[in-house]
Amino acid sequence: MKKKIPALFSSIRGKVLAGTVAITAAIAIITVFICFFVFQSFLRQNQLQSAEHNLQIISNNVSANMENILAFSQWCCTNTDISHYLESIKEHSRMPSISSDDAYLRILALNTYNRLKEEYNNTYSSSYISRVVISPCNQKNYLQISDTSSSTTSIAADILHHSDFFEELLQSPTRIWIGLCSDPLFPVGRYMILPILRPVYSQYSTEAVGWSYVAISDRLFLDYLDSFYLEQDSCLYLHIGSHIYQLSDGALVETDFDFQTLSDISDRTFDPNTIARQVKLPDGSRRTIITCPLGTEGWQISQLLSEEAYQAQSQLYVAIIVGITAIIIFLGFLLYIFLNRIINQPIQALLKKIDSIALGDFSRDPSIEWPDEFGAIGRCVNHMSENVVTLMDKKVEDEKQKKDLEYQILQSQINPHFLYNTLNSIKWMATIQNASGIAEMTTSLARLMKNVSKGTAALIPLKEELDLVKDYFLIQQYRYGGTISMDYQIESDELLQCLIHRFTLQPIIENAMFHGIEPKGCAGHILVKVSQETLSDEPRLLCISVTDNGIGMSQETIEKVLKGDTAPTADFFRHVGISNVAKRIQYEFGEQYGITIESQLGEYTTMHITLPCRFS
C-alpha cells in the first residue's frame, strides 16, 4: 500500500515551500562547491605565480651580475696585456741575472695592473668581486685587487696555491663550481666566496703561463635574498652545482634538501623554464616547491611555499563562501514569501469560493477576479457558479424528457410483440389451408419483427445477423417472384461467431435490391463474402463484402451514400441507412473501421465492411 503524502507537501503551499527549499539548497550547494574549488585553485595559482614572479626578479638580478663577473673572469684569461706580462715573468725566471729586465718588469707590472684595475672598475658587478689575483706559475710577482672589506697579504698566490680547491679548479678542462667556501685569504671570521680559478695561456702557444683567480662574494646572493619576504614555514634554497644552500638567518647554509615528488604542476606557471611540483617532505607533509633557473650556469633557486599563508587565505575565502551562502538562503526565504503571496494566497481564495459553491452559495464573488491568470480562473469560477442553477434546471427538464421517451419506447415494444403474435396465428391458418408460401413469408416476417423488437444497439454473432438477412431476403424474394438470388461465401465457420451490430447487413442488402438491381429491370444476383485478414502489428480483421450486379453508382453518389445525404424513406428498414451503419461501426470500434464502396456504372457495386474480430 502506498504511503500517504504528508498534508504539508500535498498542498500548493507545501509544494512551494519544498520547491523553494530544494532550489535554494541546490543553488547554495552548487555555489559552495564552485566557489570553494575556484577559490582554492585561484589561491594556489596566485601563490604559485607570486612566488614565481619574486624568484624571477632575484634570478634576473643575480644572472645579470654573474654575466658581468664571468665576462670579467674571461677577460682576465684572454687579455693580451695580462698574458704578455705573465710570459715576461716566465722568461725572466729563466734568466734572472739580467738586471735591466727588472726595471722593465716593474713598468710592465704597473701597466698591467692599471689595465686590470681599469677593467675591474668598469665591471658593473665589481662590488661582488671580493678579490682578483693574476699570478704566474711560480706564484711570484702576481697582481692582486681586493675590495675594501678583504684583507691583503703578500703571499696570497702561495696561499691560494695550497688551498683545497686550487688543483681541482685549475686542472678542470671547463669551468666548474665547487659551491660556497670560506675565503682562504680572509683570516678573521667566516667570509664565504664562490671561487673562479682558470689557467692563462700564452699568446703564441697552448702553454699555461699563469692563472687567474676571481672570488665572488656571497653578497651576490644575500643582497637580494635578504629582502625576500618569507613566512615562518617557507624556505628558500640555492642550487650551485651539486650543492644546495638554505637561506637561514641571513646566511646561506649548505643542507640536504630531500623530498619525494608527487606530481608536476609546471603547467600552472608563466615561464616554461620554471618547475613547480607537489612534494612529500620527510616529515610526511605535502607541500609545493617552485624552482626557477638562476643564470646560464645550471644554477637554480627554489622556494618551499608557505602552507600557513595558504591556510590563512583559505579561511578568508571560506568566510566569503559562508557569506555568499547566507545571502543565497536569505534570498530563498524572500523568494518563498513572494511565491506564497502571488500563488498560494490566490489559490486559497479560489478554494474558499469553490467550497462555498459546494455548500450551495452560487453568488458572484468579485474579489477573486484578479488581473492575471488566477483572475481568469476566478472569473470562470464565478461564471460557473452563476450557471449552476441553469444547468440544474436543464438537468431536471432532461430527466423529465427521458422519462417520456422511456414510456414511448415501452409502448413501441408492445406493438411488435402484438404483431408477432398475430403473425403466428396467420402462419398456423396458412399451414392448415396448405398455403406454404404464406406460411414461409409469415414465419420469416415474424422472426424479422422479433429481432426488431430486441433493439438495434446490441452486438450479436455474425451467424444471427446472417439469419436475419436470410429471413428478410426470403420475404423480398416472394415480392420479386424469384428473379433475385443471393449466395454466401464464408471462409471458416469460426468467423460466424464474430460480433457485429444488429442490422448491419440488412440495410446493405436492401440498398442492393432497391437501388441497384430493381432499377436495372432484369434478374439480379447478390454475393455475400466473409473472410479475415491478419496483419503483423494489428488485430485480426473481419472483412465482409456485399456485391450486386445492379446499375452501379457514380463517385458522387457513393460520397452522398456514405455521408447520409440521400433522402429518407418511410420504410422502417430503409430508415437505417448505409451512413448510419458506418457510423455505428466507427463509434464502437474506431475511426479506422467502417464501410467503403467500390462500383462501376452499369456493372456492379461492392460494399466492403471492415471491423475487428471479436468473439462472444
C-alpha positions, 0 to 999 in steps of 0.5 A: 500500500502506498504511503500517504503524502504528508498534508504539508507537501500535498498542498500548493503551499507545501509544494512551494515551500519544498520547491523553494527549499530544494532550489535554494539548497541546490543553488547554495550547494552548487555555489559552495562547491564552485566557489570553494574549488575556484577559490582554492585553485585561484589561491594556489595559482596566485601563490604559485605565480607570486612566488614565481614572479619574486624568484624571477626578479632575484634570478634576473638580478643575480644572472645579470651580475654573474654575466658581468663577473664571468665576462670579467673572469674571461677577460682576465684569461684572454687579455693580451696585456695580462698574458704578455706580462705573465710570459715576461715573468716566465722568461725572466725566471729563466734568466734572472741575472739580467738586471735591466729586465727588472726595471722593465718588469716593474713598468710592465707590472704597473701597466698591467695592473692599471689595465686590470684595475681599469677593467675591474672598475668598469665591471658593473658587478665589481662590488661582488668581486671580493678579490682578483689575483693574476699570478704566474706559475711560480706564484711570484710577482702576481697582481692582486685587487681586493675590495675594501672589506678583504684583507691583503697579504703578500703571499696570497698566490702561495696561499691560494696555491695550497688551498683545497680547491686550487688543483681541482679548479685549475686542472678542470678542462671547463669551468666548474663550481665547487659551491660556497667556501670560506675565503682562504685569504680572509683570516678573521671570521667566516667570509664565504666566496664562490671561487673562479680559478682558470689557467692563462695561456700564452699568446703564441702557444697552448702553454699555461703561463699563469692563472687567474683567480676571481672570488665572488662574494656571497653578497651576490646572493644575500643582497637580494635574498635578504629582502625576500619576504618569507613566512615562518614555514617557507624556505628558500634554497640555492642550487650551485652545482651539486650543492644546495644552500638554505637561506637561514638567518641571513646566511646561506647554509649548505643542507640536504634538501630531500623530498619525494615528488608527487606530481608536476604542476609546471603547467600552472606557471608563466615561464616554461623554464620554471618547475613547480611540483607537489612534494612529500617532505620527510616529515610526511607533509605535502607541500609545493616547491617552485624552482626557477633557473638562476643564470646560464650556469645550471644554477637554480633557486627554489622556494618551499611555499608557505602552507600557513599563508595558504591556510590563512587565505583559505579561511578568508575565502571560506568566510566569503563562501559562508557569506555568499551562502547566507545571502543565497538562503536569505534570498530563498526565504524572500523568494518563498514569501513572494511565491506564497503571496502571488500563488498560494494566497490566490489559490486559497481564495479560489478554494474558499469560493469553490467550497462555498459553491459546494455548500450551495452559495452560487453568488458572484464573488468579485474579489477573486477576479484578479488581473492575471491568470488566477483572475481568469480562473476566478472569473470562470469560477464565478461564471460557473457558479452563476450557471449552476442553477441553469444547468440544474434546471436543464438537468431536471427538464432532461430527466423529465424528457427521458422519462417520456421517451422511456414510456414511448419506447415501452409502448413501441415494444408492445406493438411488435410483440402484438404483431408477432403474435398475430403473425403466428396465428396467420402462419398456423391458418396458412399451414392448415389451408396448405398455403406454404408460401404464406406460411414461409413469408409469415414465419420469416416476417415474424422472426424479422419483427422479433429481432426488431423488437430486441433493439438495434444497439446490441452486438450479436454473432455474425451467424444471427445477423446472417439469419436475419438477412436470410429471413428478410431476403426470403420475404423480398424474394416472394415480392420479386417472384424469384428473379433475385438470388443471393449466395454466401461465401464464408471462409471458416465457420469460426468467423460466424461467431464474430460480433457485429451490430444488429442490422448491419447487413440488412440495410446493405442488402436492401440498398442492393435490391432497391437501388441497384438491381430493381432499377436495372429491370432484369434478374439480379444476383447478390454475393455475400463474402466473409473472410479475415485478414491478419496483419503483423502489428494489428488485430485480426480483421473481419472483412465482409463484402456485399456485391450486386450486379445492379446499375452501379453508382457514380463517385458522387453518389457513393460520397452522398451514400456514405455521408447520409445525404440521400433522402429518407424513406418511410420504410422502417428498414430503409430508415437505417441507412448505409451512413448510419451503419458506418457510423455505428461501426466507427463509434464502437470500434474506431475511426479506422473501421467502417464501410467503403464502396467500390462500383462501376456504372452499369456493372456492379457495386461492392460494399466492403465492411471492415471491423475487428474480430471479436468473439462472444 
